[in-house]
């Protein structure tokens, strides 16, 4: 079971405004609060069919001093929405981006933009913010027109000033915000149907605006969730089971109770200590943990996990086209291979962290989660309080990569804070994050393909067990296909990740395509192009092959140095990569020396940030491709540390040659995920080119060790 | 048993009475409110907690505070000269070498320590030195560019 599906990702709640109006005045001062009825685009591409729902969002606040605040429920965790959404608002309000103060992810203030996931900020929230900002501009312009008794179309707006050329007068947004009559006009929420600025007229969007609070990052002034301190705050530690599925039978709290300054609580399976320092809380927890007795249950180990997943494969019916069975039997050649992917962890630099504070039965939590509103709901139901008595604030946080959809630390901190009547901080350790955060699913993927006499694929059978269904469809033109996404019994808690199942499905598909190409005696590039009608994928594939000089490098393959390529599409963006690897057979090491990647996600909204995302995706993708895997036995993670779980470091960085293709005739898609999906299969294919051996499981260095 | 420990943090002398086994990182963050150094792994394998101790790079998560007695500790908060950023801080801004930014204080202080010791590092030396600092956003390319840029500026400053 994947804990978070993208279908759940957008759930705007139209009542947000009612909760907020008072807070606005308290926090933003008096001025204009502009609430906009927004059509929220649900789904992207094939998913959800682009349906729309309506939400009333309090988007823009113009203070009487001229400060413009823009509200969003999205979360900044390094992927760049703070700059991008500021640009979106600035563009449509016709002001400089430095005029925008973006207020993010505080349930007391911001509309519900859905959880920050699935590359949805760009296709959903950017348009919503632009609509809100464009509507605000139009309302203000209309008001000015009314005041001057002219047609609004005769007025121009720039830099926050509305200009009446005929009488050579201007009026600023701040002037309008200060006038007594104007507030009345803005108490109604307004429907937004105003056209957005076309791409070729963008002034702020499309430029490399840096992250607005980056100076606070380099000076250490920014407060991450784990940096938040409240008066009289304690540090809490939570008792963890020694293995998955273990239940607490008995525990003696007296040792901790006897310690100076220590508070301890047990509520069923939940046991926690708190003290004025984390050190004391840790000592107290160790003291009570030593007295605990547990009932354990047998658990599947990582050695047998793929067999287990396959054995327990369940659910799902294949989607079919044509007749795969007949086409296979008519095929000249049939190949059948199985690919495997290990469980991996997100390991964001900042582990889960929260501070909880109760006041008059109301809870405020500062924490690092992807969905503040969703976390507000889950906290309310876990703690048995109405959700309007819970406020969740997410300061810009230290990474997530799909791993922070759930708010465990927030709930733990809230329980301790309620038990002890004081604010409590809970900061997970790295070992807790490795062990108790959900991970990216392992996968078993069975591929079967049939080639006709001309070397064309005529039959395609793809059964993917456990990783989820993203990017499961083949983008290649094949007349007979059967595609299955099946669930299984996951021994580990699993959930979202950067591009989630697409990492596994694209790995298997693109590696298997390479096997079919070899069986057909064809060049991997020519073989793909021969089966590819999707022009967007063709464009990135051809671009990357040209920049990489594919034919030359392929000719230069040696037994130590190989090249491989792969492509794919997901979340309405397209990617292709060529890599060069060097093989150290004796040590079974794969050194990725050079990566050339082309990526296209429609009109580029912030080139520097998109480049960071693509660089990050490629380099992050090296980890699960080569080294990363959770090892577990008897319900324990055996490598819950950076010592045994190897994430990419400076030394792993290949030469990166990245080509961002700006395509302006389609809507922008998000770019923080899909660039990860081409890297692993390209490496697998490069390893084959050098060694003649197929590595069919991630991480590949383990697989290589078994074959060389 | 608690001990009286004197720390000179960003030029300011402070005394704490605490268990000398506590990690320096926790004393800085919890007792002194200096939250620039971050917890990343608690065992000195990620560099998020990096500080300078008497000018040398130190991993504050695995430094018992007792061993920092009378030492000068520089954290990210103490690097700028008033409003003027240290060249390494400025280089991180100029290169946009920030994604989530949680590793950034440790990265910057590691680079500062490197350039103090070796103002003209080669790329190999930068990679070798910085390899103990993890960035999970995997922004290594731009961080590397920032360190290179800072190195060239430090060189210029030293020349002039």
Interface residues (C-beta under 8 A of the other chain):
Chain A: X77 X78 X79 X80 X208 X210 X211 X214 X215 X217 X218 X219 X220 X221 X222 X223 X224 X226 X227 X229 X235 X277 X278 X279 X346 X347 X348 X349 X350 X351 X396 X397 X398 X399 X401 X427 X429 X430 X608 X609 X612 X615 X616 X617 X618 X619 X620 X641 X642 X643 X647 X648 X649 X650 X651 X653 X656
Chain B: X18 X19 X21 X22 X23 X26 X29 X30 X31 X33 X35 X36 X38 X39 X40 X41 X42 X43 X45 X46 X48 X75 X76 X77 X79 X80 X85 X89 X90 X92 X93 X96 X98 X99 X100 X101 X102 X103 X104 X105 X108 X126 X127 X128 X130 X131 X133 X134 X135 X136 X137 X138 X139 X140 X141 X142 X143 X144
